Amino acid sequence: MTEHGPVELIHLADKENSVIVRVVGVTSVGFPGSGCLIAEIVAASQFANGRLAEVYLLPDDLDDWAEALDLLAAGRPVSWMDDGRNPEIRIELKGPYISEGETLNAVEVEVRDASVSLTSVRVLVRLPDDWVDAHRRRLDQVHMTWPLGAC
């Protein structure tokens, strides 16, 4: 691992619910020749809180996230990391909703860990209009902070 601090790849949060995917390190152990990022997934609501540590993101996972952002920008639902190796994250657009006099779009986010804990959580998160662009910038920040070519 290098000495970089954590970087949030995904930050879907409002005042009540959140799903965050935070990159915390990099490793090449078990992934010869390519390396991968070590991440954690945190889902929180007033009803449930959960954390999955040691989620491994390969370069293809980051490419798939970029494609998922394109689909979300077009108004389509996505399933990310649905290969059975990691917990799956499903995102579907919902709304608009009125919150404190402001009209906000929302996404329904489901984190499903079918391979290890057999647990899932689904939360509704109200987001500003520019959330997809903000997540593209987050993806760029992950690439700059944790370049997999350096493994």
C-alpha positions as CSV (number, residue, x, y, z in Angstrom):
1,M,0.0,0.0,0.0
2,T,1.0,3.6,-0.6
3,E,0.6,6.5,1.8
4,H,-2.4,8.1,0.1
5,G,-5.5,8.8,2.1
6,P,-8.9,7.3,1.2
7,V,-10.8,8.6,-1.8
8,E,-14.5,8.3,-2.3
9,L,-15.4,6.8,-5.6
10,I,-19.1,6.8,-4.9
11,H,-20.8,9.3,-2.5
12,L,-24.6,9.0,-2.8
13,A,-25.9,10.8,0.3
14,D,-28.6,13.1,1.6
15,K,-29.6,14.0,5.2
16,E,-31.1,10.6,5.8
17,N,-29.5,7.9,3.7
18,S,-26.1,7.2,2.1
19,V,-24.1,4.7,0.1
20,I,-20.3,5.4,-0.1
21,V,-17.6,3.4,-1.9
22,R,-14.3,4.5,-0.5
23,V,-10.9,3.4,-2.0
24,V,-8.5,2.9,0.9
25,G,-5.5,1.3,-0.7
26,V,-3.9,-0.7,-3.5
27,T,-2.5,-4.2,-3.7
28,S,-1.1,-6.6,-6.2
29,V,-1.3,-9.6,-3.8
30,G,-3.4,-12.2,-5.4
31,F,-3.7,-10.2,-8.6
32,P,-0.3,-10.8,-10.4
33,G,0.6,-8.4,-13.2
34,S,-2.3,-6.0,-12.7
35,G,-2.9,-4.9,-9.1
36,C,-6.2,-3.8,-7.7
37,L,-7.7,-1.2,-5.4
38,I,-8.9,-2.1,-1.9
39,A,-12.2,-0.4,-1.1
40,E,-15.0,-0.4,1.5
41,I,-18.7,0.0,1.0
42,V,-20.7,1.8,3.7
43,A,-24.5,2.0,3.6
44,A,-26.3,4.0,6.2
45,S,-29.9,4.9,7.0
46,Q,-32.0,5.6,10.1
47,F,-33.0,1.9,9.9
48,A,-29.8,0.1,9.0
49,N,-26.0,0.7,8.9
50,G,-23.6,-1.7,7.2
51,R,-20.0,-1.8,6.1
52,L,-18.2,-4.2,3.8
53,A,-14.4,-4.1,4.0
54,E,-11.8,-5.5,1.6
55,V,-13.8,-5.1,-1.6
56,Y,-11.3,-5.4,-4.5
57,L,-11.7,-3.2,-7.6
58,L,-9.9,-4.2,-10.7
59,P,-9.2,-1.8,-13.6
60,D,-12.2,-3.3,-15.4
61,D,-14.4,-2.4,-12.5
62,L,-13.4,1.2,-12.9
63,D,-14.1,1.0,-16.6
64,D,-17.5,-0.5,-15.8
65,W,-18.3,2.3,-13.4
66,A,-17.5,4.9,-16.1
67,E,-20.0,3.1,-18.4
68,A,-22.5,2.9,-15.6
69,L,-22.3,6.7,-15.2
70,D,-23.0,7.1,-18.9
71,L,-26.1,5.0,-18.5
72,L,-27.3,6.9,-15.4
73,A,-26.8,10.2,-17.2
74,A,-29.1,8.8,-19.9
75,G,-31.7,8.0,-17.3
76,R,-31.2,4.2,-17.3
77,P,-30.7,1.9,-14.3
78,V,-27.4,0.1,-13.7
79,S,-26.0,-2.9,-11.9
80,W,-22.3,-2.4,-11.1
81,M,-20.0,-5.3,-10.0
82,D,-22.6,-7.9,-10.8
83,D,-20.0,-10.6,-11.6
84,G,-20.4,-12.4,-8.3
85,R,-16.8,-11.5,-7.2
86,N,-17.9,-8.4,-5.2
87,P,-21.0,-7.1,-3.6
88,E,-23.3,-5.8,-6.4
89,I,-24.5,-2.2,-6.4
90,R,-27.8,-1.4,-8.3
91,I,-28.8,2.1,-8.9
92,E,-32.2,3.2,-10.3
93,L,-33.4,6.8,-10.9
94,K,-36.5,7.8,-8.9
95,G,-38.3,11.0,-8.3
96,P,-38.4,13.9,-8.5
97,Y,-39.1,14.6,-4.8
98,I,-39.8,17.8,-2.9
99,S,-37.4,18.2,0.1
100,E,-37.4,21.3,2.2
101,G,-39.1,23.3,-0.6
102,E,-36.5,22.1,-3.2
103,T,-37.2,19.7,-6.0
104,L,-34.6,17.0,-6.1
105,N,-34.0,13.9,-8.1
106,A,-33.4,10.7,-6.3
107,V,-31.8,7.3,-6.8
108,E,-32.7,4.0,-5.2
109,V,-29.5,2.2,-4.3
110,E,-29.2,-1.4,-3.4
111,V,-26.1,-3.0,-2.1
112,R,-26.3,-6.8,-2.3
113,D,-23.7,-9.1,-0.9
114,A,-24.8,-12.4,-2.2
115,S,-21.5,-14.2,-1.9
116,V,-20.3,-13.5,1.7
117,S,-22.8,-12.1,4.1
118,L,-25.9,-12.9,2.1
119,T,-27.2,-9.4,3.1
120,S,-28.7,-6.5,1.2
121,V,-29.7,-3.0,1.9
122,R,-31.8,-0.6,-0.2
123,V,-32.0,3.1,0.4
124,L,-33.5,6.1,-1.4
125,V,-31.1,9.0,-1.7
126,R,-32.1,12.5,-2.9
127,L,-29.4,14.1,-5.1
128,P,-28.7,17.4,-6.8
129,D,-28.9,17.5,-10.6
130,D,-25.1,17.5,-11.2
131,W,-24.5,14.3,-9.2
132,V,-23.4,12.2,-12.3
133,D,-20.8,14.8,-13.3
134,A,-19.6,14.9,-9.7
135,H,-19.1,11.2,-9.8
136,R,-17.1,11.4,-13.0
137,R,-14.8,13.8,-11.2
138,R,-14.6,11.3,-8.3
139,L,-13.6,8.6,-10.7
140,D,-10.9,10.8,-12.2
141,Q,-9.6,11.5,-8.6
142,V,-9.4,7.8,-7.9
143,H,-7.3,7.3,-11.1
144,M,-5.0,10.2,-10.2
145,T,-4.6,9.1,-6.5
146,W,-4.4,5.4,-7.0
147,P,-2.9,4.7,-10.4
148,L,-3.0,0.9,-10.9
149,G,0.0,1.1,-13.3
150,A,2.1,1.8,-10.2
151,C,1.4,-1.6,-8.5
